[in-house]
Amino acid sequence: MDPTNQSPTPSIWPIGFAIGVVCVLVGLILSTTVLIVGAVIAGVCGVLWIRDATRRPAAAPAPEPPEEDDDEDEDAYSRGMFLSAATLGLGGVIGGIVAVPALGFMVAPAFIRQHPKSVDIGPIDGFPVGQYVIATFLRDPSQGEVSRRTAYIRNNGIVNNVPSFTIISNRCAHLGCPVQPNGPVFDDKKKTVTTTPGEVVTIIPTIPAGGFGCPCHGGQYDVEGNHTAGPPVRALDRYEFEIDNGHLVLLGTYSVSHVDGAGASAKIHKYNLHGPGEHVDGPEGWLYPLESPH
């Protein structure tokens, strides 16, 4: 049997290359670190795969053919292997040049970590102490109505010479429906505050004596946003905030497993922002070790 016609031995490098590609795709969604590791694995395994595919198979020693035939076979083999390797390499380079930028521009904007814009809600003296109001505002005025958000804000008074506020998102922790106050809403006392150019905030007093409820699937929360009934998996999300020149400014949002206590003395068990339906603590939280950037 001619040893040059033997099939190459099985290789594990195609499996490693496939694993690397999977890591790259997962990394595009979850983590830059995973993406880089996947790219390294795919690159190394791809090179080794090409090396094995283009390497002459090992064979048992055979009688040497005539000198002129040996030179002719070796020349033909070397030329063919070189052309094969060059074609594979050039094809890979061209494919990368074409595919990577296109894939990046297509996918990256949806997953890159974006810092939310701060929103000036108005002077802090416009929020009565101990009372909830419904604040409706545009998260990003340049995006229009698609960025409209609602938050339930309660002024907890001054604690250690620092204003304290409870600011709860109206996004249900089940499927993201807008929760509503379980109590009267005083639309006749609605006021509009124009804070900075392009940012108009609507403030409506409310008394959520029964907490908050989701009209979609019956999720219920108490006045601190704790889950009390229905399908939600955690408490309502909250807004971070700061006081700037006497104005209340909303920052990013974060997720909450539960809240101990109430008002300014509440102990908030906070986590990075998670999507609706995702647990943030306990054994169920292990199912969501990584969260896509927001």
Residue pairs with C-beta under 8 A, 6 or more apart in sequence:
3 57
3 59
3 60
3 62
4 56
4 57
4 59
4 73
4 77
6 57
6 59
7 57
8 52
8 53
8 55
8 57
9 52
9 57
9 58
11 48
11 49
11 52
11 53
13 45
13 46
13 48
13 49
13 52
14 45
14 49
15 45
16 41
16 42
16 44
16 45
16 48
16 49
17 41
17 42
17 45
17 46
17 49
19 38
19 41
19 42
19 45
20 38
20 39
20 40
20 41
20 42
20 43
20 44
20 45
20 46
21 38
21 42
22 38
23 34
23 35
23 37
23 38
23 39
23 41
23 42
24 35
24 38
24 39
24 42
25 38
26 34
26 35
26 38
27 33
27 34
27 35
27 36
27 37
27 38
28 35
28 103
28 107
28 108
28 111
29 111
29 292
30 290
30 291
30 292
31 290
46 92
50 85
50 88
50 89
53 84
53 88
54 81
54 84
54 85
54 88
56 77
56 81
64 70
65 73
111 292
111 293
112 293
113 293
113 294
114 293
114 294
115 252
116 139
116 251
116 252
116 253
116 294
117 139
117 140
118 242
118 249
118 250
118 251
119 137
119 138
119 139
119 199
119 201
119 249
119 250
120 195
120 196
120 199
120 201
120 244
120 247
120 248
120 249
121 135
121 137
121 153
121 193
121 195
121 201
121 247
121 248
121 249
121 250
122 193
122 195
122 201
122 203
122 247
122 248
123 246
123 247
123 248
124 155
124 163
124 243
124 246
124 247
124 248
125 246
126 191
126 193
126 203
127 133
127 153
127 154
127 155
127 165
127 203
127 248
128 155
128 205
129 155
129 156
129 157
130 154
130 155
130 156
130 157
131 154
131 155
131 205
131 207
132 152
132 153
132 154
132 181
132 205
132 206
132 207
132 208
132 223
133 152
133 153
133 154
133 203
133 204
133 205
133 206
134 150
134 151
134 152
134 181
134 185
134 202
134 203
134 204
134 205
134 206
135 150
135 151
135 152
135 153
135 201
135 202
135 203
136 148
136 149
136 150
136 201
136 202
136 204
137 148
137 149
137 151
137 199
137 200
137 201
137 202
137 250
138 144
138 145
138 147
138 148
138 149
138 198
138 199
138 200
139 147
139 148
139 149
140 147
141 147
141 198
141 199
142 198
149 169
149 170
150 170
150 178
151 167
151 168
151 169
151 170
151 239
151 250
152 166
152 167
152 168
152 170
152 181
152 206
152 208
152 212
153 165
153 166
153 167
153 168
153 248
154 165
154 166
154 167
154 263
155 163
155 164
155 165
156 164
156 165
156 166
156 263
156 264
157 163
157 164
157 264
158 164
159 264
162 243
163 243
163 248
164 263
164 264
165 241
165 248
166 224
166 238
166 263
166 266
167 238
167 239
167 241
167 250
168 212
168 225
168 236
168 237
168 238
168 239
169 236
169 237
169 238
169 239
169 253
170 178
170 179
170 180
170 212
170 236
171 177
171 178
171 179
171 236
171 237
171 276
172 178
172 179
172 214
172 216
172 217
172 219
172 232
172 236
172 276
173 219
173 227
173 232
173 233
173 234
173 235
173 236
173 237
173 255
173 276
173 277
174 214
174 216
174 217
174 219
174 230
174 231
174 232
174 233
174 276
174 277
175 216
175 217
175 276
175 277
176 275
176 276
177 214
177 215
177 216
177 217
178 214
179 212
179 213
179 214
179 219
179 221
179 236
180 212
180 213
180 214
180 215
181 206
181 207
181 208
181 212
182 208
182 209
182 210
182 211
182 212
182 213
182 220
183 206
183 207
183 208
183 209
183 210
184 206
184 207
185 204
185 205
185 206
186 204
186 205
186 206
187 204
189 204
189 205
190 202
190 203
190 204
191 202
191 203
192 200
192 201
192 202
192 203
193 200
193 201
193 202
193 203
194 200
194 201
195 201
195 247
208 223
209 223
211 220
211 221
211 222
211 223
211 228
212 220
212 221
212 222
212 223
212 225
212 236
213 219
213 220
213 221
214 220
214 230
214 232
217 230
217 231
218 229
218 230
218 231
219 227
219 229
219 230
219 231
219 232
220 227
220 228
220 229
220 230
221 227
221 228
221 232
221 235
221 236
222 228
223 262
224 235
224 259
224 261
224 262
224 266
225 235
225 236
225 238
225 256
225 259
226 235
226 258
226 259
227 233
227 234
227 235
227 258
233 277
233 278
233 279
233 284
234 255
234 256
234 257
234 258
234 274
234 279
234 280
234 281
235 256
235 257
235 258
235 259
236 256
237 253
237 254
237 255
237 256
237 273
238 253
238 254
238 256
238 268
238 270
239 250
239 251
239 252
239 253
240 250
240 251
240 252
240 253
240 254
241 248
241 249
241 250
241 251
242 249
242 251
243 249
252 273
253 273
254 270
254 271
254 272
254 273
255 270
255 271
255 272
255 273
255 274
255 278
255 280
256 268
256 269
256 270
256 271
256 280
257 269
257 271
257 280
257 281
258 269
259 266
259 267
259 268
259 269
260 266
260 267
260 269
261 267
269 281
271 280
271 281
272 291
273 291
273 294
274 280
274 288
274 291
275 291
278 288
278 291
279 285
279 287
279 288
280 288
